[in-house]
Amino acid sequence: MSKRQELRAPALELSQANGLRELNERYREIFRSIVETYLETGEPVGSRHLSRQLPMTLSPASVRNVMSDLEAQGLIYAPHVSAGRIPTQTGLRLFVDGLLEVGSIEETEREQLERQLLRDYHREHAVTSEVLAEAGDLLSGLSRCAGVVLAEKQVSRLKHIEFVSLDSKRALLVLAGDDGSVENRVLNLPEGLPPQALVEATNYLNAKIRGVTLPEARQKIEGELKARQAELDALTAKLVRSGLAQWSGGREDNRSLIVRGQSRLLNDLKAVEDLERIRLLFEDLESQKALIHLLDLAEEADGVRIFIGSENNLFSLSGSSLIVAPFQDHERKIVGVLGVIGPTRLNYGRIIPMVDFTAKLVSRVLA
């Protein structure tokens, strides 16, 4: 067996323990250098360039042999004939999961986030939606990508609720939070509902819901309606149930999606194919249901989650990555996620701790 054959088997053996391809030192350093150079420059990396910057002495021919093995394993590829190599999606995932060194957030970024978000923390009537929108703006500016925030529409505790008649068949349901936020929704009225029922339902709910969250209010009212049905006539009780159910019914319908800074994705285009990728990404962002579903998955994780390229259906065409982390309310309940959308060529080592820190900071503000 030749020396090269002896090297290849242990160098690229699939680890059953963690699903990552174990690389020996030579393969690891060459692969790491290819990925890090690509993430920094966006350009394919050649063997001659690698041989000059590696921490070990290797000829361009030796480097090409290793690159050939890495390409055969699906970790790198040549985007053009006679070009250097760039990482595949599989290669990026290997790098992020097993080779990326993630440190702490940079001090200047920490100070900027704390200064602007903790300013809201000390405001007496900080509006949750404003805090989340500012978090999205900050992430977009610092990462030079698009910032995204997904949260329950009603994060704060309720202060007031009211049914306002629009016509004989519809009413406007208005909810005011104790943080100053106001949301409304059109509600179909039960057939035959008398006009005074709107006032009766408003008074009944306001006597019960002040200071609780919407899910808490729904649970409380459902229990009391069963025990004290006599307080309301049948149609008014139906209105109360219908209003709470429609407001907090569908999970997607009860979510607020904030996307900030899409235009920043146009600042670092290097080729016509980059422009096409961004066009497709903008189309992806318009498909809010798909994005909400993807961000819902992130809520199931503890800490930062990273989606790369076609690992998710949403970004399979645009070749984009999503880095997100969940945030919590005062009860330490996860109420949303925030993060960054950008090309797969992200500075993962810098953005991962940035997103993690911002999520923890927003949790502190919401507490």
Secondary structure, 3 states (H helix, E strand, C coil): CCHHHHHHHHHCCECCCCCCECCCHHHHHHHHHHHHHHHHHCCCECHHHHHHHCCCCCCHHHHHHHHHHHHHCCCEECCCCCCCEEECHHHHHHHHHHHCCCCCCCHHHHHHHHHHHHHHHCCCCCCHHHHHHHHHHHHHHHHCCEEEEEEECCCCCEEEEEEEECCCCEEEEEEEECCCCEEEEEEECCCCCCCHHHHHHHHHHHHHHCCCCHHHHHHHHHHHHHHCHHHCCHHHHHHHHHHHHHHHCCCCCCEEEEEECHHHHHCCCCCHHHHHHHHHHHHHHHCHHHHHHHHHHHHCCCCCEEEEHHHCCCCCCCCEEEEEEEEECCCCCEEEEEEEEEECCCCHHHHHHHHHHHHHHHHHHHC
